[in-house]
Amino acid sequence: MSGIERPEYIMLPTLLTLSLANLVAFSLFAVDKARAGARRIPERTLLLAALFGGLGAWLGQRLLRHKTRKQPFAAWLGLILTLHASALLAVAIFIWRA
């Protein structure tokens, strides 16, 4: 094998890592929603979690109805989700062409 690993060897660890990141992001949104009126999780932390777990953050925002109208948070989250969609499209194109 040349210095590049075959996709089969990195697929499972990558999916597990992404699943964990999405679970953490969703959980942070849920904890922040539950803490209404108490010490909240900083928006910066929620956005950082969204950077790694975009789907979990989006689900947390939509299913929990949390920070859906708060600006500029919603705009930043939308930008992060756009980056995630673009990266997913790029990976799909890369795999399709391989």
N, C-alpha and C positions, 0 to 999 in steps of 0.2 A: 504494500500500500504506500502511495506517496504521502507526503506530509498532511494531506487533507483527509479527515475522517469521513466515512460514508454516512449519508443522511440517516440510515436506519439506527446507527449507534447514538446519535444525538437527539433523535426524535422523542423518545420516552423521557429522558431527563428534562428536555426543554418543555414538554407538555406538563410535567409535574411541577416544574418551577413556575410556569405561567399560571397554572391552576392555583398554586399556593399564593401567588401575588394577587390574583383576583379575589381569593377568599379573604386575604388580609384587607384589601381595599374595601370590599363589601362590609366586613366586620367593623372597620373604622367608621364608616358612614353610619352603621347601625348604632354603635356606641355613642357617637356624637349626637345622633337624633335622640337617643334615650337620655342624654345629659342636659336636655333643655332646661335652662334656668340655673344650671350648675356650671362648673368649670368645663369648658368645651375643648375639643381637639382643634388645634389651630388649622385654619384653612390651608396654610402652606403644607402642613403634614398630609391633609386629605388630597391635595393636588399632587404631592410627591407619590403617594400611594397610587393615585390614578395613573401616574406616568408609568408605573410598572404593572398595574392591574387595571387597565382601562375598562374592560368589560365589567369587572366587579364594581368599580366605581360608578359606572353608568347604571348598572342594575340597582345599586344602592340608592342612587339619586332618584331613579324612576319608581322603584317598588316601595321605597320608604317615603317618597315625596319629600326629599330632603335637599335643600339648597337649589331648588329648581328655578327660582326667580332672583336669587341673590347675585348681583353683579359687582365686580367683574368675575366672580367665581364661576358662574355658569359659562361665561365666554371662554375662560381658561380651560375649563373641563371640555368644552366643545373642541377647542384647538388640540388638546391632548388626544381626544377620540379621533379626530381627523388624522393626526400623525399615526395612530395605531392602525387605522383603516388603510392608510397609504403604505405603511410597512407590510401589512398583511398582503396587500395587492402585489407589492414588489416581490415578496417571498413566493407567492403563488406563480407569478410570471417566471421567476427564476427556476422554480421546480418544473414548471410546464416545459420550459425550453431545454432543460437538462436531459 
